[in-house]
Amino acid sequence: MVAKERAVVWSESALADLTAEVTFIAKKDPHAARDVRRKLDAAGAALGISLTGRPGRVPGTYEKTVSGLRFVLAYAVMPVPGGDADDEVVVILRAIHTSRDWPPGDWPD
């Protein structure tokens, strides 16, 4: 049986994280900022093909460490509203730099 590819969507919080981090990096190195953005986008898209990572610190989520970067993508797998019973979507909830203080059971400030 061939695995079905899932759609991947970024939440408003994840997009805000992404924008803030890339903007911060771009102040010193625009090329590096573009590279970080490209790698984060690719890591998110890859979750639609293959769910990887570990159970998240926030219940009901998972965490994917982004290879080559100090970022974690926190995500959840949710049913597609009105879809078939096996239709799922990957929702990227947060894009978090690993230097951030991340308390168990909650999102970083």
RORO-21994 format. One record per residue: x, y, z of N, C-alpha, C, CB in turn. Coordinates in steps of 0.02 Angstrom, whole numbers, plus 32768, in hexadecimal, padded with zeros to 4 digits. Atoms other than C-alpha are relative to their C-alpha. Glycine has a CB too. Layout:
<nodes>
XYZXYZXYZXYZ/...
</nodes>
This chain:
<nodes>
802A7FC58000800080008000802C803E80007FD08000803D/7FDA7FC28005804380AC7FD07FE3803380317FFE801B7FB7/80167FCD7FD0803D813180587FE6803D7FDB803A80148030/801E7FC5801E7FD081C580308023803F801A7FB480038010/7FE07FC17FED8025826F802F7FCC802D8021802080227FC3/802C7FD37FDC7FD982EA80AA800E80487FEC80097FF7804C/7FF77FB880097FBD83A3808F8023801B803E7FBC80257FF4/7FDE7FE07FC98029841380FC7FEB80498001804E7FFA7FFA/80127FB97FF87FEC84BA813F8025801D803C7FB280088009/7FDD7FDC7FCB8044853A81AB7FCD802B8025803B802C7FE4/802E7FD67FD87FE18588823A8019804880007FFB7FE48049/7FEC7FBA7FFA7FE486448255803A800780307FC4802B8017/7FC97FFD7FCF8055862982ED80427FE87FE17FEF7FD6803E/7FC4801A802080D085C28287801A80327FCD7FF37FBC7FDF/7FEA7FCE803180D3864481FD801D803E80227FC580157FD3/7FE57FC77FDA80EF86CE827E80467FEE801A7FD18013803B/7FBD80167FEA8181866982C8803180037FC67FFC7FB7801C/7FD58003803B81C9864E821A801480467FEA7FDC7FDC7FC8/7FF37FBB801581BA870681EB8030802380307FBF80277FFB/7FD57FDF7FCE82098742828D80477FE67FFC7FE37FF58047/7FBD801D8002829C86CA8282802580147FC17FFC7FB58006/7FE07FF0804082C086EA81CA8011804B7FFD7FD37FEC7FC5/7FF37FB87FFE82B287A781E3803D800F802B7FC28026801A/7FC87FF67FD3832C879F827580427FEC7FDD7FF67FD68040/7FC38018802283AB873A82108011802E7FC57FF67FB77FE7/7FF57FD6803C839687A981758022804280107FBE800D7FDE/7FDF7FC17FED83D2884281D5804B7FFA7FFB7FEC80138048/7FB8800A8003848087F681D980157FDC7FC080187FD9803C/7FEC8028803A847E877E81467FC37FEA7FD780287FC28017/803C8010802883F2878180C480057FBC7FDD7FF680367FCB/7FF880418022843B86E980697FF17FC7803180487FF97FE4/800D80337FCD84398683810A7FB57FFD80108028800D803F/80487FFE7FF1838586BB812B7FD97FDA7FCA7FE880498005/802280248036834D867C8080800C7FB580068019801A7FBB/7FEF80477FF883A785D780A07FD87FE08039804C7FF7800C/802880197FC7835385C1814A7FB87FF87FEB80068030803C/80468004801682A985E780FE7FF57FC47FD27FEB80417FDB/80068038803082C5856A807180037FBD8024803880047FCB/7FF9803F7FDB82FD84E180EA7FC37FF3802C803F8001802A/803B800A7FD6826A84FE81607FC37FED7FD57FF080408028/80378012802D81EF84FB80CE80067FB87FE98000802F7FC2/7FF580458018823D8459808D7FF27FCE803780487FF87FE6/800D802E7FC882378408813A7FB67FF9800D802480188040/804980037FF781808435814B7FDF7FD77FC97FE380478000/801D80268038815583F2809E800F7FB68006801B801B7FBD/7FED80467FF981B2835080C47FD37FDB803180497FFA8016/802E80207FD0813B833081567FC17FE57FDD7FEE80318037/803A8018802580AF831C80D7800D7FBD7FDF7FEC80327FCC/7FED803F8020810E828B808A800E7FCA8034803D800A7FD3/7FED802F7FCC8152823A812880018022804380457FE17FF1/80037FE37FBD8125826281DB803D7FE780277FBE7FEC8024/7FC580117FD981C68267823F8003802E803C804180067FD5/7FF87FD77FC481FA82AA82E67FEF7FD7803E7FD4803E7FFD/800D80207FBF81D08286839A7FC0801F801D803C800A8032/80397FE17FDE813982A2840A80148044801C7FE57FD28038/7FF17FBC7FEC812E835A84347FFA800D804B7FD4802F7FDC/80067FEA7FBB813E83B584D97FBA8018801180328037800F/80457FED7FF8808E83F584BE7FD67FC47FED7FED80407FD4/8027803C800F800F836784C87FDD80047FBC7FCC7FF68037/8022800580407FCA832E8420802A80197FC67FC180258002/7FD57FE78035805F837283BD803D7FD47FF780158048800F/7FC18021800F80FF8334836F803380367FF17FF97FCE7FC4/7FCA7FD1800D81A88387835980317FE27FCF802380138042/7FD0801480338218837C82C1803C802F80037FE080007FB9/7FC37FD8800282CB83B982D4801380097FB7803A7FDE8028/7FF07FF1804682FE840F8232804B7FF57FF67FEC80497FED/7FBB8012800D839F83C481EF8028803D7FE880047FC87FCB/7FD47FCA8014842D844281E37FEE8044801D800080057FB7/80167FC17FE183CF84C882457FF27FF480497FC2801D7FDC/801280057FB983AE84EC82FB7FB680128009802E802F802B/80487FF57FFD82F284E682E27FDB7FBF800A7FE780237FC0/802E80377FF88265847483147FBD80167FE27FF87FEB804C/80447FF4801881C0846B82B67FD27FD7802D7FF87FED7FB4/803380227FD781328442832E7FC27FFA7FD37FF080288043/8039800C802D80A083F382D27FCE7FCF801E80187FE67FBD/803480307FEE7FFF839282E47FE47FE37FBF7FC78022802B/8021802180387FA9831882707FB680008010801C7FB77FF2/80477FF87FF27EF0833D82617FD77FE47FC67FEF804A800C/802C801780367E5E82F482007FEB803C7FD47FC27FDC801D/80197FCD802E7E25835481677FB58007800A80117FEE7FB5/80497FF87FF67D7A83A0818C7FDA7FED7FC07FF0804A8013/8029801680387CFB834C811C80217FCD7FD37FEC803B7FD8/7FDB803080297D7E82D480D77FF07FB98013804B800C8006/800680467FEF7D87821980D880207FF4804580227FD37FCA/7FE880107FBD7DAE81C4817D804C7FFF80057FE57FBD8016/7FB780047FFD7E6581AE814D8023803F7FE380187FC37FDA/7FE27FC280197E7F825F8106801A802A803A7FCD80287FD7/7FE07FD97FCB7EF982C281708027803A7FE3802F7FD3802A/7FD87FC680127F528369816A8034800B80377FD4803F7FF5/7FCB7FEE7FD07FF7839981BD7FFA804B800C80487FEC7FE6/80047FB97FEE7FE5843E821A803F801180267FBF8010802A/7FC57FE97FDE8089849182457FEA8037802F803880197FCE/801A7FD37FCC806384E982E88032803780137FEE7FD9803D/7FCD7FD07FED8108853E831080427FEE7FDE800A8002804E/7FBB8008801981B8855682C7802C80218035800A80207FB7/7FDF7FE77FC3822785678361804B7FF67FFC7FE37FDD803D/7FB780057FFC82DF858F836D80127FDD8042802280487FFC/7FF080297FC58332851883E7801E8027803A802F7FC97FEC/7FE57FD77FC9837F85A6844C7FC9801C802D802A80387FE4/80387FE47FDA82D285D884897FF17FD4803E7FC280067FD4/801580237FC3829985AA85397FBC7FE07FF17FFC8032803D/803C8024801282168524851D7FEA7FD4803A800B7FD57FC0/801680267FC781BA84EA85B87FD67FC37FEB7FD7802C8030/8028803B8011816D843B85B67FB58011800380107FC58030/80497FF8800080B4843C85897FE780437FE67FE77FF68043/80167FBE801780B384ED8541802F80167FC780018034803A/7FD77FE4803580F7855484B0802F8035801D7FD3801E7FC8/7FD27FCC7FE9818C85C884C37FDF80457FF880437FFE7FD9/80197FBA80068169868284DD801F80207FC3800F8029803F/
</nodes>
